[in-house]
Amino acid sequence: MHLSFAVLIFCFVLRSLGAETRPMVPEDLWNLKRFGAPRIAPDGQWVAVEVSEYDLASSTNEPNSQIWLLSTDGRTQKQLTATSGRHSNPRWSPDGKWIAFVSKRGSDEVPQIYVISPNGGEARRVTNLPFAPSALKWSGDSSTIYFIGWTWPDASDVASYKRRTQQRKEAKSKAVIIDDALFRYWDRWLTDGKKPFVFAVDVLTGAHRNLMEGTGHHLPLTQPSESEYDVSPDGKELCYVTDHVPALGLDVNWDLFTWDLTSRSDKERQQPKLLTGDNPANDFGPVYSPDGKNIAFLRQTIKFFYADRARIMLHDRMTGTHRELTGNLDRPCANLKWINDGQAIAAEIEDSGHVRIGWIDVASGRVTMESKPVTERAADFARTRPLGVLVQSSFSQPPTIIAQGGGMSEPVRLERFNESLVSRWRLGRVEDRTFKGADDRDVQMFIVYPPDFDPSKKWPLVQMVHGGPHNAFHNDFSFRWNPQVWAARGWVIAIVNFHGSSSFGQEFTDSITGDLGTKPMIDIMKSTDWFEQQPWIDKDRLAAAGASYGGYMMAWLNGHTDRFKAMICHAGVYNWHSMMASDVVRSRERSLGAPPWDHLDRVDRQNAQRYSKNFKTPTLVSHGENDFRVPFTQGLEYYNTLKQKGVPTRFLYFPDENHWILKPHNALVWHREVFSWLEKYIGQGAGAGPRTD
């Protein structure tokens, strides 16, 4: 049965008449309770979810998280775990008797796998691992839990792992010799020799084994998740993703392999079976069908292009053939889930600045999805009834968990964790518009107005530029760059999904390849033209802000226009030549249209540094030391250039952050400095001019 999630008209009602409301502040982002992906029980009666909260009064930056149970009729919410710390990754056993989760308790040196009855009581530790487990999955008979663990290829057991750890600890030199092209990723060094493997642990005995031992493979080193493996319903076969190339970092080709789990003798065991040798680009996200006859997976066909749309494929295990289900869908898909009857697959589909849950009919390939003014993610479905749950959010709505199906006429909200806080907010209106951008093509933008917007007054404008560049600003709730928090300062916030953005078709996404700056800049400038024509925008108080590629666009704009009075550049690319220090470099040959040692003029034409003689706009530059994607020296180069030229600038440096500012106290400092910088140059609200200090 196909589930159809109707539009949830979400409205927070004040708890008492006459209660005062206020605009959002950065602290609100950390006072909200945050949810993990909801997991529905096999019978659909309950949902298990990780609920995290931060304490801003504490000196720690770590959240406390507990497992909660939410009844799918929306009437009951109860806390299942109670000890301090983090309890994460809840997963129901197929028989519904247990919930597995990951936690670090008591004498645990690292997090371990625990199980607890949904009826409550004490949790029981299942594992005694020397390394932390992640990405839990249950076997079909509820006797085994699968997980991902990082260890050395020859150290799957506890004793050998501890011995290797002790040897490294006692080494007199900490020097590292690097031969590989891929040796760090985001903020993690990959030089200790550990690899990620799929393990199985017996729930009764706690005995664990490396299921990939003997394959000669490991999961991708780039933060593997549960999307990189699955086990057949009968437990006899493992399907996994590995980067199937001679040298990691010099090439990339994620392939699917299957591995027979029934044989115990090396002589009986066959070699891993390659399923996707027909495709030189990435295949990933395998999910077995409920009857075990098929494997659904995702496929990209363009090498070195992370934004190539992911297509849904179906592999027939009996014939060994596969076919594409979404050949007529020019949108990227993610997070596949089989519907309980096996006749359809649910997926997250990016579409026009939103993420929508779509349903793909396996027989016909027909795609059904509803256009809603919200973003939906993390859908999960009951096994024995047509009922599903998901997380829904928007610019104006923090994530909330809803249930739909099973005879419900309307979606049911399952929790009220944040209602009291959100009911105090006075939010700005959100508008979804289209204008003519580069090449006279339609370009989408969202506008978030200040909470007390009065069109008879003049308001400052801030262009908020997304990263990627092949991402999009979705109508979603962000805990980092939240446009409602910015609009609350009295600024109109413009959010342009410029050329190169995802969710508008593959040609639009690929339209800036080989010229990363021109069309996005034209789109942003044409958007600014439109705003300047509005009687309620103050043309003398325009600013722009962006991170990552958005930070690149700040430097690019600075070299091409003095239209903006101030800019915010966070983790921005400034010099493509010195981006060879990044963690991932091979793919940029395609995006820039040339390798860094050939056609340097082609690369240099896209270099913000080339236009530094034109820099005039006061810019706040911020960066994290542990940013391996855009090394923090990029921020230093940009800051030093501005400083030497006498352009007003300031450098905001975080020694303990990566590409993002993820720690609450750091985030509050970041917001304070960013807002102070903008207020200095464009003021705050209608009629509030720049500061004179």
Summary of the structure (lengths in Angstrom):
residues: 693
radius of gyration: 25.7
end to end distance: 64.5
largest distance: 81.3
contacts: 2319
relative contact order: 0.10
helix: 17%
strand: 32%
